[in-house]
Amino acid sequence: MTARMPSTIDTLHQRLTDVFHPLELSIEDFSAEHAGHAGARNGGHYRVFIVAEQFASRPLVARHRMVYQALADHLKRDVHALSIVAKAPAELAPPAAPQDTESAADSE
């Protein structure tokens, strides 16, 4: 039985996990949206959403550079375009607190 070759998404996910140990990480392949596009022949188009401590107090450009640096080898051969959203954990919106309508009514 032949082992399955990891997909580009699997490879990118593993590399970003190894470098950043993210709290959240998702990678989406949107290459199909670019079918026929000149770059579609030489690598895919991907969106990365990553949340990691290393991004705390770093400007957006520095965060993107960090991701590009981590994926440098893959950018040369597997990736034509990369969209990045890189956040620090503190930047995630906290879950909304449930409204206690009974307490509000009782206090009137």
Biopython code that builds the backbone (N, CA, C, O; Angstrom):
import numpy as np
from Bio.PDB.StructureBuilder import StructureBuilder

atoms = [
    (1, "MET", "N", (0.847, -1.185, 0.000)),
    (1, "MET", "CA", (0.000, 0.000, 0.000)),
    (1, "MET", "C", (0.889, 1.244, 0.000)),
    (1, "MET", "O", (1.858, 1.319, 0.754)),
    (2, "THR", "N", (0.561, 2.196, -0.830)),
    (2, "THR", "CA", (1.343, 3.410, -0.961)),
    (2, "THR", "C", (0.819, 4.473, -0.003)),
    (2, "THR", "O", (-0.389, 4.688, 0.105)),
    (3, "ALA", "N", (1.734, 5.129, 0.681)),
    (3, "ALA", "CA", (1.337, 6.197, 1.601)),
    (3, "ALA", "C", (0.908, 7.421, 0.801)),
    (3, "ALA", "O", (1.476, 7.726, -0.248)),
    (4, "ARG", "N", (-0.085, 8.103, 1.305)),
    (4, "ARG", "CA", (-0.586, 9.316, 0.659)),
    (4, "ARG", "C", (0.411, 10.446, 0.865)),
    (4, "ARG", "O", (0.906, 10.660, 1.971)),
    (5, "MET", "N", (0.699, 11.165, -0.210)),
    (5, "MET", "CA", (1.565, 12.338, -0.104)),
    (5, "MET", "C", (0.772, 13.439, 0.600)),
    (5, "MET", "O", (-0.409, 13.634, 0.311)),
    (6, "PRO", "N", (1.410, 14.152, 1.515)),
    (6, "PRO", "CA", (0.668, 15.224, 2.183)),
    (6, "PRO", "C", (0.303, 16.323, 1.184)),
    (6, "PRO", "O", (1.084, 16.652, 0.291)),
    (7, "SER", "N", (-0.876, 16.874, 1.349)),
    (7, "SER", "CA", (-1.299, 17.977, 0.489)),
    (7, "SER", "C", (-0.509, 19.225, 0.858)),
    (7, "SER", "O", (0.141, 19.281, 1.902)),
    (8, "THR", "N", (-0.576, 20.212, -0.007)),
    (8, "THR", "CA", (0.091, 21.482, 0.293)),
    (8, "THR", "C", (-0.470, 22.068, 1.580)),
    (8, "THR", "O", (0.284, 22.600, 2.394)),
    (9, "ILE", "N", (-1.779, 21.979, 1.776)),
    (9, "ILE", "CA", (-2.376, 22.502, 3.012)),
    (9, "ILE", "C", (-1.810, 21.767, 4.220)),
    (9, "ILE", "O", (-1.466, 22.396, 5.220)),
    (10, "ASP", "N", (-1.709, 20.443, 4.139)),
    (10, "ASP", "CA", (-1.135, 19.670, 5.248)),
    (10, "ASP", "C", (0.290, 20.119, 5.549)),
    (10, "ASP", "O", (0.671, 20.279, 6.708)),
    (11, "THR", "N", (1.070, 20.322, 4.491)),
    (11, "THR", "CA", (2.469, 20.720, 4.648)),
    (11, "THR", "C", (2.580, 22.108, 5.264)),
    (11, "THR", "O", (3.383, 22.323, 6.172)),
    (12, "LEU", "N", (1.775, 23.055, 4.775)),
    (12, "LEU", "CA", (1.789, 24.416, 5.323)),
    (12, "LEU", "C", (1.328, 24.403, 6.779)),
    (12, "LEU", "O", (1.911, 25.076, 7.628)),
    (13, "HIS", "N", (0.287, 23.639, 7.057)),
    (13, "HIS", "CA", (-0.249, 23.545, 8.421)),
    (13, "HIS", "C", (0.821, 23.012, 9.374)),
    (13, "HIS", "O", (1.013, 23.555, 10.462)),
    (14, "GLN", "N", (1.510, 21.960, 8.968)),
    (14, "GLN", "CA", (2.545, 21.374, 9.826)),
    (14, "GLN", "C", (3.674, 22.365, 10.074)),
    (14, "GLN", "O", (4.154, 22.492, 11.200)),
    (15, "ARG", "N", (4.096, 23.061, 9.034)),
    (15, "ARG", "CA", (5.203, 24.018, 9.179)),
    (15, "ARG", "C", (4.815, 25.160, 10.121)),
    (15, "ARG", "O", (5.589, 25.515, 11.010)),
    (16, "LEU", "N", (3.639, 25.731, 9.937)),
    (16, "LEU", "CA", (3.207, 26.829, 10.809)),
    (16, "LEU", "C", (3.008, 26.348, 12.243)),
    (16, "LEU", "O", (3.292, 27.088, 13.185)),
    (17, "THR", "N", (2.530, 25.133, 12.418)),
    (17, "THR", "CA", (2.373, 24.559, 13.756)),
    (17, "THR", "C", (3.729, 24.381, 14.418)),
    (17, "THR", "O", (3.889, 24.700, 15.596)),
    (18, "ASP", "N", (4.703, 23.877, 13.679)),
    (18, "ASP", "CA", (6.051, 23.672, 14.223)),
    (18, "ASP", "C", (6.699, 24.986, 14.647)),
    (18, "ASP", "O", (7.385, 25.039, 15.668)),
    (19, "VAL", "N", (6.488, 26.037, 13.876)),
    (19, "VAL", "CA", (7.146, 27.322, 14.143)),
    (19, "VAL", "C", (6.418, 28.125, 15.216)),
    (19, "VAL", "O", (7.058, 28.668, 16.116)),
    (20, "PHE", "N", (5.093, 28.209, 15.137)),
    (20, "PHE", "CA", (4.346, 29.132, 15.999)),
    (20, "PHE", "C", (3.573, 28.466, 17.141)),
    (20, "PHE", "O", (3.196, 29.161, 18.085)),
    (21, "HIS", "N", (3.327, 27.186, 17.100)),
    (21, "HIS", "CA", (2.481, 26.518, 18.100)),
    (21, "HIS", "C", (1.195, 27.329, 18.310)),
    (21, "HIS", "O", (0.890, 27.737, 19.430)),
    (22, "PRO", "N", (0.448, 27.560, 17.228)),
    (22, "PRO", "CA", (-0.699, 28.467, 17.303)),
    (22, "PRO", "C", (-1.846, 27.940, 18.158)),
    (22, "PRO", "O", (-2.040, 26.734, 18.314)),
    (23, "LEU", "N", (-2.593, 28.888, 18.701)),
    (23, "LEU", "CA", (-3.817, 28.553, 19.421)),
    (23, "LEU", "C", (-4.924, 28.228, 18.428)),
    (23, "LEU", "O", (-5.791, 27.397, 18.699)),
    (24, "GLU", "N", (-4.885, 28.891, 17.277)),
    (24, "GLU", "CA", (-5.834, 28.629, 16.192)),
    (24, "GLU", "C", (-5.072, 28.700, 14.885)),
    (24, "GLU", "O", (-4.169, 29.522, 14.727)),
    (25, "LEU", "N", (-5.434, 27.840, 13.952)),
    (25, "LEU", "CA", (-4.815, 27.849, 12.630)),
    (25, "LEU", "C", (-5.775, 27.223, 11.634)),
    (25, "LEU", "O", (-6.242, 26.099, 11.817)),
    (26, "SER", "N", (-6.059, 27.964, 10.589)),
    (26, "SER", "CA", (-6.837, 27.395, 9.487)),
    (26, "SER", "C", (-6.206, 27.856, 8.182)),
    (26, "SER", "O", (-5.722, 28.982, 8.062)),
    (27, "ILE", "N", (-6.226, 26.960, 7.217)),
    (27, "ILE", "CA", (-5.681, 27.259, 5.900)),
    (27, "ILE", "C", (-6.721, 26.834, 4.880)),
    (27, "ILE", "O", (-7.215, 25.707, 4.908)),
    (28, "GLU", "N", (-7.043, 27.742, 3.988)),
    (28, "GLU", "CA", (-8.057, 27.485, 2.974)),
    (28, "GLU", "C", (-7.415, 27.594, 1.597)),
    (28, "GLU", "O", (-6.671, 28.537, 1.326)),
    (29, "ASP", "N", (-7.701, 26.643, 0.743)),
    (29, "ASP", "CA", (-7.218, 26.647, -0.637)),
    (29, "ASP", "C", (-8.299, 27.276, -1.503)),
    (29, "ASP", "O", (-9.400, 26.735, -1.611)),
    (30, "PHE", "N", (-7.998, 28.405, -2.116)),
    (30, "PHE", "CA", (-8.969, 29.015, -3.012)),
    (30, "PHE", "C", (-8.403, 29.123, -4.426)),
    (30, "PHE", "O", (-8.703, 30.062, -5.163)),
    (31, "SER", "N", (-7.578, 28.143, -4.786)),
    (31, "SER", "CA", (-6.974, 28.084, -6.117)),
    (31, "SER", "C", (-8.027, 27.973, -7.216)),
    (31, "SER", "O", (-7.851, 28.534, -8.297)),
    (32, "ALA", "N", (-9.109, 27.260, -6.953)),
    (32, "ALA", "CA", (-10.148, 27.072, -7.970)),
    (32, "ALA", "C", (-10.733, 28.401, -8.436)),
    (32, "ALA", "O", (-11.183, 28.517, -9.577)),
    (33, "GLU", "N", (-10.729, 29.400, -7.563)),
    (33, "GLU", "CA", (-11.237, 30.724, -7.930)),
    (33, "GLU", "C", (-10.332, 31.403, -8.947)),
    (33, "GLU", "O", (-10.716, 32.398, -9.560)),
    (34, "HIS", "N", (-9.137, 30.868, -9.124)),
    (34, "HIS", "CA", (-8.159, 31.488, -10.019)),
    (34, "HIS", "C", (-7.829, 30.594, -11.206)),
    (34, "HIS", "O", (-6.787, 30.768, -11.838)),
    (35, "ALA", "N", (-8.688, 29.655, -11.511)),
    (35, "ALA", "CA", (-8.466, 28.775, -12.663)),
    (35, "ALA", "C", (-8.335, 29.630, -13.918)),
    (35, "ALA", "O", (-9.135, 30.534, -14.156)),
    (36, "GLY", "N", (-7.326, 29.333, -14.706)),
    (36, "GLY", "CA", (-7.072, 30.113, -15.912)),
    (36, "GLY", "C", (-6.181, 31.314, -15.678)),
    (36, "GLY", "O", (-5.659, 31.897, -16.628)),
    (37, "HIS", "N", (-6.003, 31.687, -14.428)),
    (37, "HIS", "CA", (-5.114, 32.785, -14.047)),
    (37, "HIS", "C", (-3.676, 32.351, -14.304)),
    (37, "HIS", "O", (-3.352, 31.179, -14.114)),
    (38, "ALA", "N", (-2.821, 33.248, -14.723)),
    (38, "ALA", "CA", (-1.435, 32.897, -15.061)),
    (38, "ALA", "C", (-0.722, 32.188, -13.915)),
    (38, "ALA", "O", (0.068, 31.276, -14.158)),
    (39, "GLY", "N", (-0.982, 32.583, -12.686)),
    (39, "GLY", "CA", (-0.297, 31.981, -11.546)),
    (39, "GLY", "C", (-0.842, 30.630, -11.127)),
    (39, "GLY", "O", (-0.243, 29.947, -10.297)),
    (40, "ALA", "N", (-1.977, 30.240, -11.697)),
    (40, "ALA", "CA", (-2.598, 28.978, -11.292)),
    (40, "ALA", "C", (-1.741, 27.773, -11.669)),
    (40, "ALA", "O", (-1.892, 26.703, -11.079)),
    (41, "ARG", "N", (-0.854, 27.928, -12.633)),
    (41, "ARG", "CA", (-0.002, 26.816, -13.060)),
    (41, "ARG", "C", (1.124, 26.550, -12.078)),
    (41, "ARG", "O", (1.556, 25.405, -11.938)),
    (42, "ASN", "N", (1.609, 27.571, -11.398)),
    (42, "ASN", "CA", (2.817, 27.457, -10.576)),
    (42, "ASN", "C", (2.532, 27.679, -9.100)),
    (42, "ASN", "O", (3.075, 28.606, -8.499)),
    (43, "GLY", "N", (1.707, 26.861, -8.519)),
    (43, "GLY", "CA", (1.400, 26.982, -7.099)),
    (43, "GLY", "C", (-0.016, 27.456, -6.882)),
    (43, "GLY", "O", (-0.642, 28.050, -7.760)),
    (44, "GLY", "N", (-0.501, 27.177, -5.690)),
    (44, "GLY", "CA", (-1.881, 27.495, -5.374)),
    (44, "GLY", "C", (-2.051, 28.831, -4.679)),
    (44, "GLY", "O", (-1.085, 29.521, -4.354)),
    (45, "HIS", "N", (-3.302, 29.166, -4.466)),
    (45, "HIS", "CA", (-3.699, 30.380, -3.763)),
    (45, "HIS", "C", (-4.293, 29.949, -2.422)),
    (45, "HIS", "O", (-5.208, 29.126, -2.381)),
    (46, "TYR", "N", (-3.773, 30.504, -1.331)),
    (46, "TYR", "CA", (-4.172, 30.059, 0.007)),
    (46, "TYR", "C", (-4.463, 31.243, 0.914)),
    (46, "TYR", "O", (-3.891, 32.324, 0.775)),
    (47, "ARG", "N", (-5.387, 30.995, 1.858)),
    (47, "ARG", "CA", (-5.673, 31.954, 2.931)),
    (47, "ARG", "C", (-5.275, 31.300, 4.244)),
    (47, "ARG", "O", (-5.624, 30.149, 4.507)),
    (48, "VAL", "N", (-4.541, 32.045, 5.069)),
    (48, "VAL", "CA", (-4.100, 31.551, 6.375)),
    (48, "VAL", "C", (-4.703, 32.435, 7.459)),
    (48, "VAL", "O", (-4.607, 33.661, 7.395)),
    (49, "PHE", "N", (-5.319, 31.816, 8.446)),
    (49, "PHE", "CA", (-5.754, 32.499, 9.664)),
    (49, "PHE", "C", (-4.992, 31.835, 10.798)),
    (49, "PHE", "O", (-5.104, 30.628, 11.012)),
    (50, "ILE", "N", (-4.210, 32.637, 11.529)),
    (50, "ILE", "CA", (-3.369, 32.075, 12.587)),
    (50, "ILE", "C", (-3.399, 32.986, 13.810)),
    (50, "ILE", "O", (-3.342, 34.210, 13.691)),
    (51, "VAL", "N", (-3.489, 32.374, 14.977)),
    (51, "VAL", "CA", (-3.448, 33.090, 16.256)),
    (51, "VAL", "C", (-2.306, 32.487, 17.060)),
    (51, "VAL", "O", (-2.298, 31.292, 17.354)),
    (52, "ALA", "N", (-1.328, 33.345, 17.415)),
    (52, "ALA", "CA", (-0.162, 32.855, 18.155)),
    (52, "ALA", "C", (0.411, 33.957, 19.035)),
    (52, "ALA", "O", (0.340, 35.141, 18.704)),
    (53, "GLU", "N", (0.976, 33.546, 20.154)),
    (53, "GLU", "CA", (1.601, 34.482, 21.100)),
    (53, "GLU", "C", (2.706, 35.311, 20.454)),
    (53, "GLU", "O", (2.900, 36.472, 20.815)),
    (54, "GLN", "N", (3.427, 34.730, 19.507)),
    (54, "GLN", "CA", (4.557, 35.428, 18.885)),
    (54, "GLN", "C", (4.135, 36.713, 18.181)),
    (54, "GLN", "O", (4.982, 37.562, 17.901)),
    (55, "PHE", "N", (2.855, 36.876, 17.890)),
    (55, "PHE", "CA", (2.383, 38.072, 17.195)),
    (55, "PHE", "C", (2.053, 39.221, 18.151)),
    (55, "PHE", "O", (1.811, 40.342, 17.705)),
    (56, "ALA", "N", (2.039, 38.958, 19.446)),
    (56, "ALA", "CA", (1.717, 39.999, 20.427)),
    (56, "ALA", "C", (2.705, 41.145, 20.300)),
    (56, "ALA", "O", (3.913, 40.928, 20.196)),
    (57, "SER", "N", (2.197, 42.337, 20.310)),
    (57, "SER", "CA", (2.956, 43.595, 20.224)),
    (57, "SER", "C", (3.796, 43.715, 18.956)),
    (57, "SER", "O", (4.747, 44.496, 18.916)),
    (58, "ARG", "N", (3.459, 42.957, 17.930)),
    (58, "ARG", "CA", (4.151, 43.068, 16.638)),
    (58, "ARG", "C", (3.224, 43.760, 15.645)),
    (58, "ARG", "O", (2.029, 43.467, 15.604)),
    (59, "PRO", "N", (3.765, 44.673, 14.847)),
    (59, "PRO", "CA", (2.922, 45.297, 13.823)),
    (59, "PRO", "C", (2.528, 44.281, 12.744)),
    (59, "PRO", "O", (3.162, 43.237, 12.591)),
    (60, "LEU", "N", (1.489, 44.605, 12.018)),
    (60, "LEU", "CA", (0.951, 43.718, 10.991)),
    (60, "LEU", "C", (2.018, 43.282, 9.986)),
    (60, "LEU", "O", (2.102, 42.101, 9.648)),
    (61, "VAL", "N", (2.820, 44.210, 9.515)),
    (61, "VAL", "CA", (3.852, 43.881, 8.522)),
    (61, "VAL", "C", (4.848, 42.877, 9.094)),
    (61, "VAL", "O", (5.269, 41.962, 8.386)),
    (62, "ALA", "N", (5.227, 43.026, 10.341)),
    (62, "ALA", "CA", (6.165, 42.088, 10.972)),
    (62, "ALA", "C", (5.538, 40.699, 11.089)),
    (62, "ALA", "O", (6.218, 39.692, 10.896)),
    (63, "ARG", "N", (4.267, 40.644, 11.399)),
    (63, "ARG", "CA", (3.570, 39.356, 11.509)),
    (63, "ARG", "C", (3.574, 38.632, 10.163)),
    (63, "ARG", "O", (3.845, 37.434, 10.082)),
    (64, "HIS", "N", (3.269, 39.386, 9.118)),
    (64, "HIS", "CA", (3.266, 38.791, 7.781)),
    (64, "HIS", "C", (4.665, 38.313, 7.404)),
    (64, "HIS", "O", (4.822, 37.233, 6.835)),
    (65, "ARG", "N", (5.663, 39.101, 7.714)),
    (65, "ARG", "CA", (7.045, 38.678, 7.436)),
    (65, "ARG", "C", (7.376, 37.385, 8.167)),
    (65, "ARG", "O", (8.032, 36.506, 7.608)),
    (66, "MET", "N", (6.932, 37.265, 9.403)),
    (66, "MET", "CA", (7.190, 36.050, 10.186)),
    (66, "MET", "C", (6.570, 34.824, 9.508)),
    (66, "MET", "O", (7.195, 33.766, 9.431)),
    (67, "VAL", "N", (5.349, 34.977, 9.024)),
    (67, "VAL", "CA", (4.678, 33.863, 8.347)),
    (67, "VAL", "C", (5.385, 33.556, 7.031)),
    (67, "VAL", "O", (5.644, 32.393, 6.721)),
    (68, "TYR", "N", (5.701, 34.599, 6.255)),
    (68, "TYR", "CA", (6.420, 34.392, 4.991)),
    (68, "TYR", "C", (7.760, 33.702, 5.230)),
    (68, "TYR", "O", (8.143, 32.805, 4.478)),
    (69, "GLN", "N", (8.460, 34.112, 6.257)),
    (69, "GLN", "CA", (9.754, 33.500, 6.565)),
    (69, "GLN", "C", (9.575, 32.020, 6.932)),
    (69, "GLN", "O", (10.355, 31.173, 6.497)),
    (70, "ALA", "N", (8.567, 31.720, 7.719)),
    (70, "ALA", "CA", (8.321, 30.330, 8.117)),
    (70, "ALA", "C", (7.994, 29.448, 6.910)),
    (70, "ALA", "O", (8.300, 28.255, 6.901)),
    (71, "LEU", "N", (7.372, 30.045, 5.895)),
    (71, "LEU", "CA", (6.943, 29.282, 4.719)),
    (71, "LEU", "C", (7.828, 29.518, 3.499)),
    (71, "LEU", "O", (7.446, 29.166, 2.383)),
    (72, "ALA", "N", (8.993, 30.103, 3.695)),
    (72, "ALA", "CA", (9.850, 30.522, 2.576)),
    (72, "ALA", "C", (10.068, 29.425, 1.537)),
    (72, "ALA", "O", (9.912, 29.676, 0.342)),
    (73, "ASP", "N", (10.418, 28.240, 1.959)),
    (73, "ASP", "CA", (10.672, 27.152, 1.004)),
    (73, "ASP", "C", (9.421, 26.806, 0.200)),
    (73, "ASP", "O", (9.507, 26.511, -0.992)),
    (74, "HIS", "N", (8.274, 26.841, 0.844)),
    (74, "HIS", "CA", (7.023, 26.487, 0.173)),
    (74, "HIS", "C", (6.566, 27.589, -0.772)),
    (74, "HIS", "O", (5.927, 27.313, -1.787)),
    (75, "LEU", "N", (6.890, 28.834, -0.446)),
    (75, "LEU", "CA", (6.498, 29.943, -1.306)),
    (75, "LEU", "C", (7.216, 29.863, -2.650)),
    (75, "LEU", "O", (6.703, 30.351, -3.657)),
    (76, "LYS", "N", (8.377, 29.263, -2.671)),
    (76, "LYS", "CA", (9.145, 29.144, -3.913)),
    (76, "LYS", "C", (8.541, 28.121, -4.869)),
    (76, "LYS", "O", (8.678, 28.256, -6.085)),
    (77, "ARG", "N", (7.872, 27.097, -4.332)),
    (77, "ARG", "CA", (7.432, 26.017, -5.218)),
    (77, "ARG", "C", (5.946, 25.666, -5.133)),
    (77, "ARG", "O", (5.370, 25.239, -6.134)),
    (78, "ASP", "N", (5.316, 25.830, -3.989)),
    (78, "ASP", "CA", (3.944, 25.341, -3.804)),
    (78, "ASP", "C", (2.883, 26.431, -3.750)),
    (78, "ASP", "O", (1.698, 26.150, -3.930)),
    (79, "VAL", "N", (3.291, 27.661, -3.507)),
    (79, "VAL", "CA", (2.333, 28.738, -3.245)),
    (79, "VAL", "C", (2.572, 29.886, -4.217)),
    (79, "VAL", "O", (3.681, 30.411, -4.326)),
    (80, "HIS", "N", (1.505, 30.263, -4.922)),
    (80, "HIS", "CA", (1.585, 31.424, -5.810)),
    (80, "HIS", "C", (1.116, 32.682, -5.079)),
    (80, "HIS", "O", (1.706, 33.751, -5.234)),
    (81, "ALA", "N", (0.057, 32.550, -4.283)),
    (81, "ALA", "CA", (-0.502, 33.694, -3.561)),
    (81, "ALA", "C", (-0.897, 33.258, -2.154)),
    (81, "ALA", "O", (-1.398, 32.154, -1.941)),
    (82, "LEU", "N", (-0.658, 34.158, -1.200)),
    (82, "LEU", "CA", (-0.946, 33.858, 0.198)),
    (82, "LEU", "C", (-1.597, 35.067, 0.851)),
    (82, "LEU", "O", (-1.024, 36.157, 0.874)),
    (83, "SER", "N", (-2.796, 34.865, 1.380)),
    (83, "SER", "CA", (-3.505, 35.884, 2.141)),
    (83, "SER", "C", (-3.371, 35.503, 3.613)),
    (83, "SER", "O", (-3.621, 34.356, 3.982)),
    (84, "ILE", "N", (-2.977, 36.464, 4.458)),
    (84, "ILE", "CA", (-2.675, 36.154, 5.857)),
    (84, "ILE", "C", (-3.490, 37.034, 6.800)),
    (84, "ILE", "O", (-3.564, 38.251, 6.626)),
    (85, "VAL", "N", (-4.092, 36.408, 7.788)),
    (85, "VAL", "CA", (-4.643, 37.105, 8.953)),
    (85, "VAL", "C", (-3.903, 36.510, 10.139)),
    (85, "VAL", "O", (-4.087, 35.339, 10.470)),
    (86, "ALA", "N", (-3.063, 37.322, 10.779)),
    (86, "ALA", "CA", (-2.241, 36.865, 11.906)),
    (86, "ALA", "C", (-2.582, 37.711, 13.128)),
    (86, "ALA", "O", (-2.411, 38.930, 13.112)),
    (87, "LYS", "N", (-3.056, 37.072, 14.170)),
    (87, "LYS", "CA", (-3.491, 37.784, 15.379)),
    (87, "LYS", "C", (-2.811, 37.226, 16.621)),
    (87, "LYS", "O", (-2.410, 36.064, 16.671)),
    (88, "ALA", "N", (-2.697, 38.089, 17.612)),
    (88, "ALA", "CA", (-2.262, 37.673, 18.944)),
    (88, "ALA", "C", (-3.511, 37.220, 19.705)),
    (88, "ALA", "O", (-4.612, 37.682, 19.405)),
    (89, "PRO", "N", (-3.361, 36.333, 20.674)),
    (89, "PRO", "CA", (-4.530, 35.843, 21.418)),
    (89, "PRO", "C", (-5.376, 36.960, 22.033)),
    (89, "PRO", "O", (-6.602, 36.859, 22.059)),
    (90, "ALA", "N", (-4.747, 38.002, 22.519)),
    (90, "ALA", "CA", (-5.486, 39.091, 23.161)),
    (90, "ALA", "C", (-6.373, 39.853, 22.179)),
    (90, "ALA", "O", (-7.269, 40.584, 22.599)),
    (91, "GLU", "N", (-6.135, 39.691, 20.888)),
    (91, "GLU", "CA", (-6.916, 40.407, 19.878)),
    (91, "GLU", "C", (-8.206, 39.693, 19.488)),
    (91, "GLU", "O", (-9.044, 40.251, 18.779)),
    (92, "LEU", "N", (-8.357, 38.478, 19.947)),
    (92, "LEU", "CA", (-9.600, 37.772, 19.650)),
    (92, "LEU", "C", (-10.706, 38.343, 20.515)),
    (92, "LEU", "O", (-10.508, 38.612, 21.700)),
    (93, "ALA", "N", (-11.857, 38.524, 19.923)),
    (93, "ALA", "CA", (-12.983, 39.078, 20.671)),
    (93, "ALA", "C", (-13.443, 38.059, 21.710)),
    (93, "ALA", "O", (-13.645, 36.890, 21.384)),
    (94, "PRO", "N", (-13.610, 38.494, 22.951)),
    (94, "PRO", "CA", (-14.123, 37.565, 23.963)),
    (94, "PRO", "C", (-15.566, 37.201, 23.629)),
    (94, "PRO", "O", (-16.270, 37.990, 22.999)),
    (95, "PRO", "N", (-16.009, 36.038, 24.036)),
    (95, "PRO", "CA", (-17.407, 35.679, 23.773)),
    (95, "PRO", "C", (-18.344, 36.651, 24.476)),
    (95, "PRO", "O", (-18.072, 37.103, 25.588)),
    (96, "ALA", "N", (-19.424, 36.956, 23.825)),
    (96, "ALA", "CA", (-20.396, 37.888, 24.405)),
    (96, "ALA", "C", (-21.036, 37.256, 25.634)),
    (96, "ALA", "O", (-21.398, 36.079, 25.632)),
    (97, "ALA", "N", (-21.165, 38.056, 26.675)),
    (97, "ALA", "CA", (-21.810, 37.576, 27.901)),
    (97, "ALA", "C", (-23.310, 37.478, 27.646)),
    (97, "ALA", "O", (-23.889, 38.363, 27.017)),
    (98, "PRO", "N", (-23.931, 36.429, 28.121)),
    (98, "PRO", "CA", (-25.387, 36.314, 27.928)),
    (98, "PRO", "C", (-26.101, 37.418, 28.697)),
    (98, "PRO", "O", (-25.689, 37.796, 29.793)),
    (99, "GLN", "N", (-27.154, 37.917, 28.116)),
    (99, "GLN", "CA", (-27.947, 38.957, 28.768)),
    (99, "GLN", "C", (-28.855, 38.301, 29.802)),
    (99, "GLN", "O", (-29.582, 37.356, 29.494)),
    (100, "ASP", "N", (-28.806, 38.804, 31.017)),
    (100, "ASP", "CA", (-29.669, 38.292, 32.080)),
    (100, "ASP", "C", (-30.888, 39.202, 32.145)),
    (100, "ASP", "O", (-30.898, 40.188, 32.882)),
    (101, "THR", "N", (-31.912, 38.868, 31.372)),
    (101, "THR", "CA", (-33.087, 39.736, 31.283)),
    (101, "THR", "C", (-33.904, 39.751, 32.570)),
    (101, "THR", "O", (-34.548, 40.754, 32.874)),
    (102, "GLU", "N", (-33.890, 38.663, 33.326)),
    (102, "GLU", "CA", (-34.637, 38.639, 34.589)),
    (102, "GLU", "C", (-34.042, 39.609, 35.590)),
    (102, "GLU", "O", (-34.779, 40.339, 36.252)),
    (103, "SER", "N", (-32.737, 39.633, 35.714)),
    (103, "SER", "CA", (-32.085, 40.529, 36.668)),
    (103, "SER", "C", (-32.338, 41.972, 36.306)),
    (103, "SER", "O", (-32.560, 42.811, 37.180)),
    (104, "ALA", "N", (-32.305, 42.267, 35.012)),
    (104, "ALA", "CA", (-32.544, 43.635, 34.577)),
    (104, "ALA", "C", (-33.976, 44.053, 34.906)),
    (104, "ALA", "O", (-34.207, 45.189, 35.323)),
    (105, "ALA", "N", (-34.931, 43.157, 34.725)),
    (105, "ALA", "CA", (-36.333, 43.467, 35.019)),
    (105, "ALA", "C", (-36.560, 43.614, 36.515)),
    (105, "ALA", "O", (-37.351, 44.458, 36.936)),
    (106, "ASP", "N", (-35.880, 42.806, 37.327)),
    (106, "ASP", "CA", (-36.043, 42.866, 38.779)),
    (106, "ASP", "C", (-35.525, 44.163, 39.364)),
    (106, "ASP", "O", (-36.027, 44.620, 40.391)),
    (107, "SER", "N", (-34.537, 44.760, 38.737)),
    (107, "SER", "CA", (-33.923, 45.950, 39.319)),
    (107, "SER", "C", (-34.700, 47.213, 39.002)),
    (107, "SER", "O", (-34.359, 48.287, 39.498)),
    (108, "GLU", "N", (-35.740, 47.106, 38.187)),
    (108, "GLU", "CA", (-36.503, 48.309, 37.834)),
    (108, "GLU", "C", (-37.528, 48.655, 38.857)),
    (108, "GLU", "O", (-38.248, 49.641, 38.699)),
]
sb = StructureBuilder()
sb.init_structure("model")
sb.init_model(0)
sb.init_chain("A")
sb.init_seg("    ")
for serial, (resi, resn, name, xyz) in enumerate(atoms, 1):
    if name == "N":
        sb.init_residue(resn, " ", resi, " ")
    sb.init_atom(name, np.array(xyz, "f"), 0.0, 1.0, " ", f" {name:<3s}", serial, name[0])
structure = sb.get_structure()
